[in-house]
Structures are given as structure tokens and as C-alpha cells.
């Protein structure tokens, strides 16, 4: 099975990552493989500083989560699926609806609400009383 070893410098939360192909290797999996988080035993010389993997047969992209030494020549790569890159077409072609409300969505519509805005400047050497609730914003 073809496995492509790549390098990316993009943020893991980026949907459409750019990466550089370092090496393509045909690998034979000898045991059952968890497609979501496979482990690959391979020659460490073929890794070439890669931090990202694409397995076209699985139609998935993976982060190299960790690398363990197996023996003097082999390493075990622990991979985790990059969901954003794997499902990028679905994500980027999704239709979304943005709904704006005046009340936060966590409030029940049946509860009465009241918003009072009052501004007050309090010097830092003053102790506040316990009679009022305040939201404190600092600038600078």
C-alpha cells in the first residue's frame, strides 16, 4: 500500500494544509490496521524529517503523533487522523446558516431578561462594595 511521507508547517487547525512530499513507500501491513490511528513499522532512514502522512487507499491524512524506536534500524510511527484535511472537501463545500440573536443562546426565551449598562471608573486603591455585581474590564 502506498504511503506518502510529507512535511507541513501549517497550523494543525488549518483546513487546507500545504505540504511537501518527502518520500513515497509501498508498505505491507502485516496485522489488522486501525484506519483512524494506524501504527507503521518502517526503516527510520526513509522518514526524512517528515511530520505528516497521506495514505491514498484509506483516503486519509495523518499527523505523526509520536515515533518510538523498534530496534537499531526500525521505528514505529503512531499516526492520528487529521480530520480537517481528510474531510476538507465536505467542510469547504458545506452550506452554513449564521443566526444572530440579541439574547445569548444559552438563555431560555421564556425567562425575562434585562440589560442595564452603567459605566463607572474606580481607582485601583478603592475597595468595591458587595452590593452590586460588576464586570471588570481593564485597558492598558
N, C-alpha and C positions, 0 to 999 in steps of 0.2 A: 504494500500500500504506500502510495506516495505521501511523504511528509515534508512540508516546506518550512525551513527554519529561517526566521526573519529577525530584524531589529526594528523597533519603533521607539520614538522618543515622545510620542503623543501621550497626553493625559489619559489614564485608564477610563475616564468618564466621557471621552470623545467618541461619538458615534461612528464617524467615517475616518478611521485611522489611516495614516500613510505609513508604509513600512518598506524596508529594503530587504530583498531576498538574499540570504547569505548562502544557502545550501538546500538542495532537494535530494532526499534519500528515500529509496524504497525500503520500507521496514516491514517485517513479518511479525505480527502479534501472535505469540505462542499460547496465550490464555484468553479467556473472555475479557473483553475490553469495556470499561465504563466510558461511553462516548462523551459524557459530560465532564469527566475528570480522569482522563487516561494517564497511565504511567508508561514511560518509554525507556527501555534499557538500550543504550547505544554507546558507541565509541566517543569519548569526550573530545577527541580531535575534530570530529565532524560538527561540533556545536558552534564553534567560531564566534563566540560572543553574542549569540542570539538570545533574545528575551521574549520571543513571540513565535507561535507555531500556527500553521494552517494545514488542516487535513482535508483535502478536497472531497474524498469519499464520504466523510462524515458531514460535509457541508458546515464545518465549524472552524472558528478561530479560537486560539487559546493563549493565555498568559503562561509563561513558565513560572510557576509558583515557587518551586524550590528544586535544587539539584543535590542529590546525595551520591557519594562515591559508592560504587558497587564493588570494584576491585581496582587494580592499578591502571587499567585501560578503559573500563566501562563506568558510566554514570547512570543514575535513574533520574529522569525528568518527571516531576509531578506537575501536571497541567491542570488549569481550571478554565472553563469556557468563558470567553469574552462575549457576553450576551449582546452587548450593544453592536459589536461588529458582526456577529453571527446573524443577527436579525435586523441588520441595518436597513434592508430594503423595505421590510414591513414597517419599521419605525418611521423612516423618512417618507413613506407613501401613505401614512395614516392620516385620516381626516380627524381633526380635533375641534371641539367647540369650547370656547372660553366664555365663561359666565361670570360677570362681575356683579357683586351684591354690595349693598350698603352695610349690611349686618354680617358679621363673621359667620361662616357656615356651621360652626360648632354650637351656635345658639339656636334654641328651638324658636320657631316662628310664633309659637303661641305665648311665649313669655314677653312681658313688657320690658322694653329697654329704654334707657335714657343715656344720652351722652352730654356731659357738661364739660366744656373746656375752660379751664382757668389757668392763667399764667401768673407765676409768682417767682420772683427772684429771691433766693435765700443765700445769704453769705455762708461760707463754709464753717464759720465758727459758731453758728446758731444751732441749737438742738431743736429738732422738729417735734411738734406735739403729736400725741397718739389719737387725736380726734378725727383726723382726715386721712384718707388713702391718697397716695400720690404715686405718680410715675415720674421717676427722676431721669432726666436726660442731661448729660454733660457734654459740653463742647470745648474742644481745645486740649 
